[in-house]
Amino acid sequence: MSEIKEFVTYRLNEEYYGIDINNVENIEKVLPITRVPYTPPYVKGVVNLRGIIVPVVDLRTRFGLMPIEATDESRIIIVNVEELKIGMLVDSSSEVLQISDDDIDAAPNVRKDNNNEFVKYIGKKNERIIMLIDLMKVLSIEAQ
């Protein structure tokens, strides 16, 4: 009997990505972001989330995609990883999907670079492919 897992899905360009729902605290419309000097280019800055300062990572930049201005569909997904609260700026938030273990495969190892390490698994749901990311690697704030 295969286990069912839940993922919050979001879109970058026309591709769908997923995060384990257990790591997601909430999803916010884009808030004013204050730039912080001397941070990596993918760190957009910080937001004041109901009195808590939260760093925001621009996933388009982090994944090597062309940056775009935030739209009405853009969202900041607030995640908790090892007691850290971090925001991830995405093109849009999609839905919560339930995917069985049988429909989750290891990501193909086609390139040996950092970007390939961001996608840990590939999920299949209703003819869609959802790239399931490794939050620990994506949100690593250390210099590359």
Backbone bond lengths (Angstrom), bond angles and torsions (degrees), N, CA, C in turn:
res aa  C-N    CA-C-N  psi(-1)  N-CA   C-N-CA  omega(-1)  CA-C   N-CA-C  phi
1 M - - - 1.455 - - 1.529 108.59 -
2 S 1.310 117.21 123.78 1.460 119.12 -176.72 1.534 110.39 -88.23
3 E 1.317 113.74 147.68 1.454 121.44 -179.22 1.530 109.82 -82.63
4 I 1.338 116.28 145.57 1.461 121.78 176.94 1.527 107.78 -99.36
5 K 1.331 116.42 131.59 1.468 121.58 177.08 1.515 108.66 -117.57
6 E 1.331 116.44 150.41 1.456 121.36 179.74 1.524 110.26 -111.06
7 F 1.328 114.21 137.09 1.454 121.51 -179.28 1.521 110.15 -131.07
8 V 1.333 115.92 138.48 1.458 121.30 169.97 1.522 105.31 -85.47
9 T 1.326 116.91 124.98 1.465 119.91 -177.60 1.520 110.09 -104.04
10 Y 1.316 114.80 150.17 1.459 122.13 177.69 1.513 108.16 -144.45
11 R 1.331 114.74 167.27 1.464 120.37 -176.27 1.522 110.53 -119.02
12 L 1.322 114.93 138.35 1.471 124.34 168.09 1.515 104.98 -130.04
13 N 1.339 116.84 127.14 1.463 120.80 -169.60 1.520 106.48 54.52
14 E 1.284 119.07 -128.19 1.472 121.07 179.36 1.526 111.23 -110.07
15 E 1.327 116.31 17.53 1.456 120.25 -177.53 1.523 110.27 -106.48
16 Y 1.332 115.16 148.57 1.461 121.03 -178.63 1.518 110.72 -105.06
17 Y 1.318 114.69 137.92 1.456 123.33 179.53 1.520 108.09 -125.88
18 G 1.326 116.25 158.69 1.459 119.78 179.55 1.516 111.90 -136.45
19 I 1.342 113.72 149.43 1.460 122.77 177.15 1.517 106.94 -126.64
20 D 1.313 116.86 137.55 1.464 120.85 175.79 1.524 109.09 -54.24
21 I 1.323 116.59 127.88 1.468 121.64 -175.40 1.524 111.84 -60.11
22 N 1.324 117.25 -25.02 1.468 120.37 179.83 1.518 112.93 -66.36
23 N 1.341 117.84 -19.60 1.455 121.64 178.71 1.527 113.18 -92.59
24 V 1.340 117.62 -10.77 1.468 120.68 -174.02 1.525 109.95 -93.60
25 E 1.336 114.89 124.54 1.470 119.80 177.19 1.523 110.37 -87.83
26 N 1.331 117.24 -51.44 1.458 121.39 176.43 1.518 110.39 -165.13
27 I 1.328 115.28 174.49 1.464 122.25 -179.39 1.521 106.95 -124.53
28 E 1.326 116.42 127.47 1.459 122.33 -175.26 1.519 110.80 -118.56
29 K 1.334 115.76 150.64 1.460 119.31 166.42 1.519 106.16 -66.31
30 V 1.335 116.59 160.72 1.457 119.84 -176.60 1.528 109.56 -65.74
31 L 1.321 114.50 125.98 1.460 123.36 178.56 1.523 108.59 -98.54
32 P 1.338 118.35 163.69 1.473 119.10 174.72 1.529 109.99 -59.47
33 I 1.325 115.25 128.78 1.468 121.53 -177.40 1.521 108.84 -108.10
34 T 1.331 116.28 127.18 1.462 122.43 178.09 1.520 108.46 -98.23
35 R 1.327 116.14 122.33 1.467 122.18 -179.54 1.519 109.83 -67.99
36 V 1.315 116.88 140.62 1.456 122.72 177.19 1.528 107.27 -113.10
37 P 1.348 117.51 123.87 1.469 118.99 -178.36 1.530 112.57 -65.59
38 Y 1.327 114.69 154.26 1.468 123.78 174.74 1.526 113.52 62.51
39 T 1.326 117.19 32.14 1.460 120.87 173.82 1.524 108.02 -107.54
40 P 1.335 117.93 159.87 1.472 119.44 177.36 1.532 110.36 -59.57
41 P 1.334 117.62 154.83 1.473 120.91 -177.05 1.524 114.36 -57.21
42 Y 1.335 117.96 -28.67 1.458 120.10 -178.49 1.532 112.91 -79.32
43 V 1.325 118.09 -10.79 1.465 120.39 174.85 1.527 106.85 -86.78
44 K 1.310 115.49 106.82 1.466 122.33 -175.06 1.523 111.17 -68.59
45 G 1.326 117.08 -33.30 1.460 122.12 -178.51 1.518 109.58 147.33
46 V 1.344 115.45 -149.07 1.463 120.73 179.56 1.523 109.59 -129.23
47 V 1.332 115.45 154.87 1.463 122.17 174.54 1.528 108.43 -124.83
48 N 1.327 114.97 155.08 1.454 121.59 174.32 1.519 106.62 -97.33
49 L 1.319 116.30 104.39 1.459 122.25 -177.37 1.530 108.59 -103.44
50 R 1.310 115.69 93.51 1.463 122.56 -179.03 1.529 111.71 49.77
51 G 1.334 115.00 47.93 1.457 120.82 176.22 1.516 115.19 89.81
52 I 1.318 117.97 -3.67 1.469 121.56 178.78 1.527 108.19 -110.80
53 I 1.332 116.33 128.24 1.471 120.84 178.64 1.524 108.10 -82.28
54 V 1.350 115.64 123.09 1.464 121.57 -175.39 1.532 108.92 -124.28
55 P 1.340 118.54 125.20 1.464 120.08 174.57 1.530 110.25 -68.70
56 V 1.339 115.79 147.60 1.464 121.07 -179.20 1.523 109.33 -122.47
57 V 1.332 115.49 126.59 1.462 122.91 177.45 1.525 107.77 -102.71
58 D 1.321 117.16 128.11 1.467 122.15 175.94 1.529 107.21 -83.84
59 L 1.336 116.59 107.39 1.462 119.10 -175.76 1.519 112.91 -68.73
60 R 1.334 118.42 -25.79 1.477 119.14 175.63 1.530 109.04 -61.05
61 T 1.320 116.73 -49.08 1.467 121.24 -179.94 1.519 110.20 -66.05
62 R 1.318 116.80 -42.16 1.469 120.70 -178.43 1.523 111.38 -61.69
63 F 1.348 116.85 -35.50 1.455 121.01 -179.40 1.525 112.81 -89.97
64 G 1.334 117.79 6.50 1.461 120.68 177.19 1.519 113.99 77.26
65 L 1.341 117.58 22.42 1.465 121.31 177.98 1.522 109.91 -93.98
66 M 1.324 116.27 162.07 1.454 121.45 178.86 1.534 109.48 -66.54
67 P 1.335 118.16 125.00 1.461 119.37 178.73 1.534 110.79 -65.77
68 I 1.332 115.74 148.51 1.467 121.29 175.61 1.524 108.24 -134.95
69 E 1.323 115.86 162.21 1.457 120.17 174.95 1.522 108.72 -71.28
70 A 1.320 116.27 147.88 1.463 120.87 177.07 1.530 109.51 -64.71
71 T 1.322 116.56 144.29 1.464 122.96 178.41 1.529 108.97 -116.30
72 D 1.324 116.18 -178.21 1.465 120.19 176.40 1.521 111.69 -64.02
73 E 1.340 117.07 -23.72 1.466 120.99 179.60 1.524 112.86 -85.93
74 S 1.331 117.86 -18.48 1.463 121.23 -178.69 1.519 110.23 -60.06
75 R 1.320 115.49 146.85 1.464 120.97 -179.53 1.523 109.74 -139.58
76 I 1.328 114.71 157.52 1.462 121.91 170.67 1.525 105.91 -112.02
77 I 1.326 115.38 116.44 1.465 120.80 178.11 1.525 106.62 -92.18
78 I 1.326 116.26 118.74 1.461 121.56 -179.85 1.528 108.10 -89.98
79 V 1.338 115.04 120.37 1.463 120.40 -178.78 1.525 110.35 -119.82
80 N 1.312 114.68 155.05 1.464 122.07 174.13 1.511 107.75 -114.54
81 V 1.334 115.55 123.11 1.459 121.24 177.58 1.518 107.31 -134.67
82 E 1.325 116.13 119.13 1.464 121.97 -179.46 1.522 111.24 46.60
83 E 1.317 116.61 51.84 1.457 125.14 176.56 1.531 113.62 66.61
84 L 1.317 117.97 11.38 1.463 122.06 173.41 1.520 108.44 -100.98
85 K 1.328 115.78 139.85 1.459 120.99 176.22 1.527 106.18 -107.35
86 I 1.346 116.48 121.24 1.461 121.80 -176.50 1.522 108.75 -135.23
87 G 1.331 116.24 141.65 1.453 121.78 176.20 1.518 110.41 -98.11
88 M 1.319 116.28 142.66 1.465 121.56 177.53 1.532 107.62 -120.89
89 L 1.322 116.10 118.07 1.463 121.44 178.98 1.526 108.73 -82.02
90 V 1.354 116.39 122.91 1.471 122.08 -178.16 1.527 109.31 -129.37
91 D 1.345 116.44 162.80 1.471 121.19 -179.71 1.525 111.45 -63.96
92 S 1.326 116.88 -42.21 1.462 121.14 176.43 1.515 108.37 -164.96
93 S 1.318 114.51 154.19 1.457 120.11 174.65 1.513 106.37 -96.51
94 S 1.299 117.59 139.62 1.451 120.57 -172.95 1.521 112.08 -102.08
95 E 1.317 117.50 -76.72 1.461 120.66 -173.08 1.518 109.11 -166.29
96 V 1.323 114.90 175.29 1.458 120.89 171.68 1.520 106.48 -98.73
97 L 1.330 115.66 124.54 1.461 120.85 179.85 1.518 110.13 -113.70
98 Q 1.322 115.17 141.02 1.451 121.22 171.51 1.527 107.21 -99.88
99 I 1.329 115.42 124.25 1.467 120.53 -178.85 1.520 107.87 -127.51
100 S 1.319 116.36 130.18 1.463 119.75 179.36 1.527 109.54 -79.21
101 D 1.324 115.27 153.94 1.465 120.69 178.37 1.528 111.93 -54.02
102 D 1.340 116.79 -32.88 1.464 121.08 -179.65 1.528 112.03 -63.80
103 D 1.339 117.27 -23.33 1.461 121.73 -178.38 1.526 112.59 -102.41
104 I 1.333 116.53 17.90 1.464 121.59 177.62 1.521 108.33 -119.94
105 D 1.332 115.80 123.96 1.462 121.91 179.33 1.525 109.83 -119.56
106 A 1.318 116.29 157.04 1.467 120.20 173.45 1.521 108.71 -63.73
107 A 1.326 115.85 145.38 1.467 119.96 178.25 1.520 108.97 -67.26
108 P 1.335 117.39 139.26 1.464 119.02 177.89 1.522 110.23 -65.98
109 N 1.302 115.81 141.49 1.462 121.07 -178.60 1.527 108.64 -96.52
110 V 1.337 115.61 82.42 1.459 119.36 -175.78 1.520 113.19 -97.76
111 R 1.334 117.18 -20.28 1.463 119.89 179.76 1.517 109.24 -138.09
112 K 1.290 115.75 149.55 1.461 120.68 178.48 1.530 109.41 -105.39
113 D 1.313 116.78 69.27 1.459 119.18 174.62 1.524 108.57 -142.74
114 N 1.328 116.46 175.36 1.464 121.22 -175.70 1.520 112.79 -59.87
115 N 1.330 118.13 -40.05 1.457 120.05 -175.84 1.515 111.63 -61.18
116 N 1.321 117.66 -36.02 1.457 120.84 -179.91 1.525 110.65 -65.79
117 E 1.325 117.48 -30.87 1.454 121.35 -178.31 1.523 112.56 -73.09
118 F 1.321 118.46 -17.22 1.461 121.29 -178.62 1.523 111.38 -68.00
119 V 1.324 117.56 -33.76 1.463 121.42 -179.32 1.523 107.60 -94.33
120 K 1.341 114.88 115.24 1.463 120.14 -176.11 1.527 111.24 -91.43
121 Y 1.336 116.20 -41.22 1.463 121.70 -177.85 1.532 109.49 -138.65
122 I 1.314 115.10 163.50 1.466 122.62 174.06 1.527 107.07 -118.32
123 G 1.331 115.18 124.08 1.458 120.12 177.68 1.522 110.07 -103.81
124 K 1.335 116.41 146.33 1.471 121.36 177.79 1.521 107.84 -119.79
125 K 1.335 115.42 129.37 1.462 119.63 179.47 1.525 108.29 -150.10
126 N 1.337 116.31 118.71 1.472 121.58 177.29 1.532 112.09 50.42
127 E 1.310 116.85 51.89 1.473 122.80 178.25 1.532 113.51 68.05
128 R 1.332 117.78 5.49 1.462 121.30 176.98 1.515 109.62 -100.80
129 I 1.321 115.64 149.52 1.461 121.51 174.14 1.522 107.45 -108.81
130 I 1.322 116.07 128.11 1.455 122.02 179.22 1.523 107.48 -120.06
131 M 1.325 116.05 121.76 1.459 120.76 178.58 1.525 108.49 -83.79
132 L 1.313 116.22 118.55 1.455 122.21 -177.45 1.520 108.59 -93.57
133 I 1.328 115.70 115.81 1.465 119.86 -169.68 1.528 112.37 -88.80
134 D 1.321 114.49 157.46 1.460 123.32 174.37 1.528 106.58 -94.95
135 L 1.329 116.69 100.27 1.469 120.89 -176.49 1.521 112.67 -57.74
136 M 1.316 117.71 -37.13 1.468 120.55 -178.56 1.528 110.83 -59.40
137 K 1.324 117.36 -40.51 1.470 120.23 -178.98 1.527 111.36 -79.23
138 V 1.325 117.21 -40.77 1.465 120.53 -178.44 1.516 110.70 -64.55
139 L 1.313 117.82 -40.80 1.453 121.52 -174.10 1.516 113.96 -93.58
140 S 1.319 117.75 6.24 1.454 120.94 176.01 1.514 108.70 -59.58
141 I 1.290 117.20 119.83 1.460 120.38 -175.61 1.531 110.99 -94.84
142 E 1.318 118.52 1.30 1.457 120.45 178.09 1.530 109.37 -67.70
143 A 1.304 115.01 156.25 1.483 120.17 177.34 1.520 108.54 -63.15
144 Q 1.333 115.04 144.29 1.473 120.01 -179.24 1.499 110.78 -79.00
